[in-house]
């Protein structure tokens, strides 16, 4: 990922927080027929990403081949109009852009067929996503025979992350007055972007 120094974010706890807040990652592999991408909800445990795929998903063959994988997690993002910049009023020398928070994780993947591993992964992911609901749903709420049949249709995925890169593009390369305009414009709709624009990474 192209990442000028002003936009680089490498603090592990910040990268992990974005993944946990935005767990739907784009799993990218490359095989003989070219690149393949599928969106999967992931859980992050230490430096390991866990997910599952449908057993019928052809991307499984590319993972089995042992090639490195890339997972992209997208945080807040927004179009940026030149109208938000003080520089527009001063010189007019501005152009539109797009600001965003993103994490890319690279690593080696392996497939997991063990039923106990799958059930643990499904339980953990469900608990993570249901945790803020007043009456959280649990996998155990469904009949066990139904759950077992669903588990037979999926394969687990575990990725040992070897490299994680963050890009926090939120106007850090702009003058202070432009950054203030960005922060004010994005404060209610995109608070994380506004915080970065204002200097609070």
C-alpha positions as CSV (number, residue, x, y, z in Angstrom):
1,X,0.0,0.0,0.0
2,X,1.3,3.4,-0.9
3,X,1.5,5.3,2.3
4,X,3.3,8.7,2.7
5,X,4.9,9.1,6.1
6,X,2.3,11.7,7.2
7,X,-0.4,9.1,6.9
8,X,1.4,6.1,8.5
9,X,-0.2,4.5,11.6
10,X,1.8,1.7,13.1
11,X,0.7,1.4,16.7
12,X,-0.5,-2.2,17.2
13,X,-3.3,-1.3,19.6
14,X,-4.7,1.3,17.2
15,X,-4.6,-1.1,14.2
16,X,-6.3,-3.8,16.3
17,X,-9.0,-1.4,17.4
18,X,-9.9,-0.6,13.8
19,X,-10.1,-4.3,13.0
20,X,-12.3,-5.0,16.0
21,X,-14.6,-2.1,15.2
22,X,-14.7,-3.0,11.4
23,X,-14.4,-6.8,11.3
24,X,-15.6,-7.3,7.8
25,X,-12.3,-7.7,5.9
26,X,-11.6,-8.3,2.3
27,X,-9.6,-11.5,1.9
28,X,-7.4,-11.3,-1.2
29,X,-5.5,-14.2,-2.7
30,X,-3.7,-14.7,-6.0
31,X,-3.9,-17.9,-8.0
32,X,-3.3,-19.2,-11.6
33,X,-6.5,-17.4,-12.8
34,X,-5.6,-14.1,-11.1
35,X,-6.6,-12.3,-7.9
36,X,-9.7,-13.4,-5.9
37,X,-11.4,-11.3,-3.2
38,X,-14.1,-12.2,-0.7
39,X,-15.5,-10.3,2.2
40,X,-15.4,-12.2,5.5
41,X,-16.0,-11.2,9.1
42,X,-12.8,-11.7,11.1
43,X,-11.9,-11.9,14.8
44,X,-8.4,-10.8,15.8
45,X,-6.7,-12.8,18.6
46,X,-3.2,-11.4,19.2
47,X,-1.5,-11.6,15.8
48,X,-3.9,-14.2,14.4
49,X,-7.0,-13.5,12.3
50,X,-9.8,-16.1,12.3
51,X,-12.7,-16.5,10.0
52,X,-14.6,-19.1,8.0
53,X,-15.6,-19.6,4.4
54,X,-18.3,-21.7,2.6
55,X,-17.0,-25.1,1.8
56,X,-18.0,-24.4,-1.9
57,X,-15.9,-21.3,-2.1
58,X,-13.3,-21.7,-4.9
59,X,-10.9,-19.4,-3.0
60,X,-10.2,-22.4,-0.7
61,X,-8.0,-23.9,-3.4
62,X,-5.9,-20.8,-3.5
63,X,-5.4,-20.8,0.2
64,X,-4.5,-24.5,0.2
65,X,-1.8,-23.7,-2.3
66,X,0.1,-21.9,0.5
67,X,0.5,-18.5,-1.1
68,X,0.5,-15.4,1.1
69,X,-2.8,-13.7,1.7
70,X,-3.8,-10.1,2.2
71,X,-6.8,-8.9,4.3
72,X,-8.0,-5.2,4.0
73,X,-10.0,-3.6,6.7
74,X,-11.8,-0.3,6.0
75,X,-12.6,2.2,8.8
76,X,-14.3,5.5,8.4
77,X,-14.0,7.1,5.0
78,X,-15.4,10.3,3.4
79,X,-15.2,12.4,0.3
80,X,-13.5,15.8,1.1
81,X,-14.7,18.9,-0.7
82,X,-12.3,21.8,-1.3
83,X,-15.0,24.0,0.3
84,X,-13.9,22.8,3.8
85,X,-10.4,24.2,3.4
86,X,-9.4,27.7,4.4
87,X,-6.9,27.6,1.5
88,X,-9.9,27.6,-1.0
89,X,-10.9,31.0,0.3
90,X,-7.3,32.3,0.3
91,X,-5.8,31.1,-3.0
92,X,-8.3,28.6,-4.6
93,X,-5.4,26.2,-5.0
94,X,-7.1,23.1,-3.7
95,X,-8.6,19.9,-5.2
96,X,-11.1,17.3,-3.8
97,X,-9.7,14.2,-2.2
98,X,-10.9,11.2,-0.2
99,X,-9.9,10.6,3.4
100,X,-10.0,7.2,5.1
101,X,-8.7,4.9,7.8
102,X,-7.4,1.5,6.6
103,X,-5.5,-1.5,7.8
104,X,-3.9,-4.1,5.6
105,X,-2.7,-7.4,7.1
106,X,-0.5,-9.9,5.3
107,X,0.3,-13.4,6.4
108,X,0.1,-17.1,5.8
109,X,-3.3,-18.8,6.0
110,X,-4.3,-22.3,6.8
111,X,-7.6,-24.1,6.7
112,X,-9.3,-25.6,9.7
113,X,-11.8,-28.4,9.3
114,X,-12.0,-29.5,13.0
115,X,-15.6,-29.2,14.2
116,X,-14.6,-28.0,17.7
117,X,-12.4,-25.2,16.2
118,X,-15.2,-24.1,14.0
119,X,-17.8,-24.0,16.8
120,X,-15.4,-22.0,19.0
121,X,-14.8,-19.6,16.2
122,X,-18.5,-19.2,15.4
123,X,-19.3,-18.7,19.1
124,X,-16.6,-16.1,19.6
125,X,-17.5,-14.1,16.4
126,X,-21.2,-14.2,17.3
127,X,-20.5,-13.1,20.9
128,X,-18.3,-10.3,19.6
129,X,-21.0,-9.0,17.3
130,X,-23.9,-9.5,19.7
131,X,-22.2,-8.0,22.8
132,X,-23.8,-4.6,22.7
133,X,-27.4,-5.8,22.1
134,X,-29.8,-5.7,25.1
135,X,-30.6,-9.4,24.6
136,X,-27.7,-11.0,22.7
137,X,-28.4,-13.9,20.5
138,X,-26.1,-17.0,21.0
139,X,-25.3,-19.9,18.7
140,X,-26.7,-22.1,21.4
141,X,-30.1,-20.5,20.9
142,X,-30.4,-22.5,17.7
143,X,-31.1,-26.3,17.7
144,X,-27.9,-28.2,18.0
145,X,-28.7,-30.4,15.0
146,X,-29.2,-27.3,12.9
147,X,-25.9,-25.8,14.1
148,X,-24.1,-29.1,13.3
149,X,-25.5,-29.1,9.8
150,X,-24.4,-25.5,9.2
151,X,-20.9,-26.2,10.5
152,X,-20.6,-29.0,7.9
153,X,-21.0,-26.4,5.2
154,X,-18.0,-24.2,6.2
155,X,-14.2,-24.4,6.6
156,X,-12.3,-22.4,9.2
157,X,-9.5,-20.0,8.3
158,X,-6.6,-19.0,10.5
159,X,-4.1,-16.4,9.3
160,X,-0.8,-15.8,11.1
161,X,-0.2,-12.1,10.5
162,X,3.4,-11.3,9.5
163,X,2.9,-7.6,8.6
164,X,0.2,-5.1,9.5
165,X,0.2,-1.6,8.0
166,X,-2.2,1.2,8.7
167,X,-3.0,4.3,6.7
168,X,-4.8,7.1,8.4
169,X,-5.3,9.6,5.6
170,X,-7.1,12.6,7.2
171,X,-5.4,15.7,5.9
172,X,-2.3,15.6,8.1
173,X,-0.4,17.1,5.2
174,X,-2.6,20.2,5.1
175,X,-2.0,23.5,6.9
176,X,-3.5,23.8,10.4
177,X,-6.4,26.0,9.2
178,X,-7.4,23.4,6.5
179,X,-7.2,20.6,9.1
180,X,-9.5,22.6,11.4
181,X,-12.0,23.0,8.6
182,X,-11.8,19.2,8.0
183,X,-12.3,18.4,11.6
184,X,-15.3,20.7,11.9
185,X,-17.0,19.4,8.8
186,X,-16.5,15.7,9.7
187,X,-17.1,16.0,13.5
188,X,-20.6,14.7,13.5
189,X,-20.6,12.3,10.6
190,X,-17.1,10.8,10.9
191,X,-15.7,11.5,14.4
192,X,-12.6,9.2,14.0
193,X,-11.5,11.0,10.8
194,X,-12.2,14.4,12.5
195,X,-10.0,13.4,15.4
196,X,-7.1,12.5,13.1
197,X,-7.5,15.7,11.2
198,X,-7.4,17.7,14.4
199,X,-4.2,16.1,15.4
200,X,-5.5,13.5,17.8
201,X,-4.3,10.3,16.1
